Amino acid sequence: MSGAHFAFTDRWGGVSAAPYEELNLGGAVGDDPEAVRTNRELAAKSLGLDPARVVWMNQVHGDDVAEVEGPWVTGPPPEVDALVTAARGLALAVLTADCVPVLLADPVAGVVAAAHAGRPGLVKGIVPAAVDAMRSLGADPARIVVRTGPAVCGRCYEVPETMRAEVAAVEPTAHAETSWGTPAVDVGAGVHAQLARLGVRDREQSPVCTRESTDHFSYRRDRTTGRLAGYVWLD
């Protein structure tokens, strides 16, 4: 898509030590803050980005969206699970380690968004909220391009039956079963179903399951581990 850029990291190429090796980009998981800062610089520069022009958020599994015009200059990032901007050259970042990183762009309107969609966010509607925020800045769902990154798949995301029923009551397409025959939730399927209902047609989903891939961080597999990042920006 002309002018729009999407990128997802794996766990390699950074400086963090075990159990965060190597490219941990999460600042709230117990890793050395200096290592995280170095990793964020390395990741940004590998994408041709200025590390100072990457905007992060304090993700809390909610449904709040923040509109930004630049990086946070005072205090910590706010507690939100999606960012939206009309500022070209400003990269929005989302951290994950099993949740679905959702990157959205309407290059015609010059609007991008990044959303963190875990099971709670799927139920609360963080992705529709992000699309609504983009529309308020002039985006058209028919033009929005979406890429979702590596995340735990429905065959691996085991949950209690009551939890599966609660999620499926809100988003039936998220109803799943593990490869070993127990109740599961497919957050990625749910996210893409929500996007389809909103009229977003240009969508691609990563085939990578974080729990299955040793090249990616997975909280469900390892508990104490690093965080991957997804980045979206416009030229």
N, C-alpha and C positions, 0 to 999 in steps of 0.2 A: 504494500500500500504506500503510494507516494507520500513522502513527508512524515509518515508515522513509523516509529521504531518500537519494537517489543523485544525484551531480553529476559531470560531466566538463567540463574546461576546453578551450578552443581556444587559439590563440596570441596573441589580441588583448586589449588593455585593460591592458597593463602598461607598465613603464618601461625594460625592457632594450633595449640597442642591438644592431644587427646584429653577428653573425649569430644572436643570441638573441631578436630582436624577436618579440613584445613581452613576452608574459606567460610568461617562462621561470620555472618553479617548481623546477628542479633545482639543487641546490647544489654539484654536483660535475662540472660540465661546462665550467668556465672562465669563467663569467659573473661580473660584479661582485657580491660577496656582499651589498652593501647593496641592489642592485637586486633580488636574489632575495628578500631579507627584505621589501622593499616589495611585491613581487609577491604573496608569500604572504599578506601582510596584506590587500591589495586583493581577492584571490580569496576569502579567508575571509569578509571583511565583505560581499562581494557575495552570499554564500550565507546571510548572517545568522549566521555563526559567529564565535566569539571565536578569533582567531589563536592564542592561548595554549592553546586546547583542541583543537588539531589535532595528531595524532601521526604522525610521519614515520618511515621506516625506511631503513636502509642496505642497498639491494637488491644481491644478489650472484648471482642466477640459481641459487639453491639450493632446498631444500625445508623450511627451518626456519620455524616459526611462533612468534611471541611473543604471549603473553597480556598485555594492558596494562590498567591501571586509571586511567592519566593520562599526561600528557606526560612525556618523559624529563627528569629534573631534574639529573642529573649525567652528564657525558660525552656522547659522540656516540651516536646511535641504534645499536642492535645490527645485526649482519649477518643479516638475515632477509628473507624474501620474502613474508611474510604476517603480518598483525596481526589479533588477535581481542579483543573486549571485551564485557563485560556492563554497562559504564558508560554510562548514558543521557546524551546531550548531549556525548559525547566523539566527535569525528570522526576517523576513520582515513583516511589518505591513501596513495595509491600513485602513483609516477611512471612515465611511459612515454614512448616516442617511436617506437613500432612494436610493442612487446610488448602483450599483452592485459591491460588493467586489469580485474580481476574484483572486483566489489562484491557482498557477500552480506549478507542480513539475515533474521532470524527475529523479527519484532516481538512475537510471543506470548511467546517465551522471553526477549526483551530482549537478543538477542545479534547483533552484526554482525562482519563480517570484510572485510578488503581484501587482495587477493593480486596479485602481479606474475607473470604467466605469459608468459614468452618461450619459445622453442623448448627450451632446457635445462630450464626449470621444468615445462613440459608433460611431458617425458620422465621427470623425477624425481618428478612427482606433487604439485606444490605445491598445486593446487586440491583434490584429495582430502585432503591434509593440513590445509588450512584448514577444510574441512567437518568433519573429525574433531575439530579443536579446538573448533569450534562445538558439536558434539554433546556434548563433555565439559562444556560449560556449560549444557546442557539444550536445545539446538536440535534440531529434527526436520527432516531433509531434505525431508519432504513439505510443510513450511511455509516452507522457505527460499526467499527471493526473490533472484534473481541478475540483475544488469545488467552486461554487459561493454561497454567503451567503444571508442572509435576505436583501430584497430590496423591493421597492414599486412595486406592480404588475401592469400588463397592464390594469386590471379592475379598478385601482385607480389613474393611472397617467394621469390625464386630461391635455390636451394641446389644443391650437388653431388648427383649421383645417390646416392652412398654415404650422404650425410647424410639424404636423403629416406627411403632404405631403413631407416636406423637409427631414425628417428622413427616410421615406419609400422609397424615391428616391435613398437613399444610401443603406438602409437595409430593404427590403420589409417585412421581417418577424416581424419587430418591429411595423408594422401597427396594431393598436388595438382600442378597443372601451370600454369605461367605463361601469360599471354595470348599470349606469343610462342613457346610450345611447349617450354619447358625444365622440368626438375624443380623442384618447389616444395613448400613446407610451408604448410598452413593451420592455424595455431595456434588461431585462434578456433573452427574446427570441432572440433578436438581437445578443447578446453576444454569445449565444450558437450556433446560425447559423454561425457566423463568425468562431468560433472554429471548427465546423464540416467541413467547407470548407477548413480549414487549415490541416485537417487530424487528429484532436484531437478527439479520440473516447471515452476515459474514462472520462465522465463528469457527475457531479451531481449538481442539482440546488435546493437550499433551497426552501421549500414550504411556508416559512414565508413571508408575506407581511408586511413591516414595518409600513405602514399607518394604517393597520387593527389591528396590534398587539400592545397592551399597554405594552408588555414586551420589546419593542424595541423603540429606538429613531426614530422619523420621522420629518424631516424638513417640509414636505408638510402638515402634520397634525398640528404641534405645533409651527413652525417657530423658536422660541427661545428654543433650546433644546440641548442635548448632542450628542456625536458621539459614534458609535459602532466601533469595530475593528475586522479585520480578520488577522490571523497570519499564516505564513507558514514557515516551517524549515525542515531540514534534520538532522538525527542523525549523 
